[in-house]
Amino acid sequence: MIPHRRVRRLIATSAAVAALAIIPSALFAQNNPNTTGLPMYPHLTTGSEYPAVKTKAGNYKIYTAQSSDAIATVEAWYRHALPKAVETKDDNALTHGIVLTMGKDKVLVYTLGKNGKAAVVELQKYLGS
């Protein structure tokens, strides 16, 4: 028979090992910093910011992340967060959602494919020419 102290220590050690196994996956799901200054939906995961991209329209800092929430929920949150934004439909062969434009800044909320499950958010901050 194993003494109670030893059983408790064994359980505590097993719990600690299990917690350590969970930590890397939890860290992976966290967002990297969003320095665009554009609002970030609170239930985004796996966010990444990319180096500035030069386009014909100018230089942009881009941050992307996804949410398992319904796209309609994410779209509604951004409509409320950006009430003065101009909304256009984003419906092409690859993406389906909306684009909210404020000046030259853009927030895209979309799914990949017509039946996409995860909502993708793309924050595009205009940096100038």
Long-range contacts (C-beta under 8 A, 24 or more apart in sequence): 31-65, 34-63, 34-65, 34-123, 35-61, 35-63, 36-61, 36-62, 36-63, 36-123, 36-124, 36-125, 37-125, 38-63, 38-105, 38-107, 38-123, 38-124, 38-125, 39-78, 39-81, 39-82, 39-107, 40-65, 40-121, 40-123, 41-65, 41-67, 41-69, 41-74, 41-77, 41-78, 41-121, 42-77, 43-67, 43-68, 43-69, 44-121, 52-127, 57-104, 57-126, 58-104, 58-126, 58-127, 58-128, 58-129, 59-126, 59-127, 59-128, 59-129, 60-124, 60-125, 60-126, 60-127, 61-124, 61-125, 61-127, 62-122, 62-123, 62-124, 62-125, 63-122, 63-123, 63-125, 64-120, 64-121, 64-122, 64-123, 65-120, 65-121, 66-118, 66-119, 66-120, 66-121, 67-118, 67-119, 67-121, 68-117, 68-118, 68-119, 69-119, 70-119, 71-97, 71-109, 71-110, 71-111, 71-116, 71-119, 73-119, 74-109, 74-119, 74-121, 75-109, 75-119, 78-107, 78-109, 78-121, 82-107, 95-120
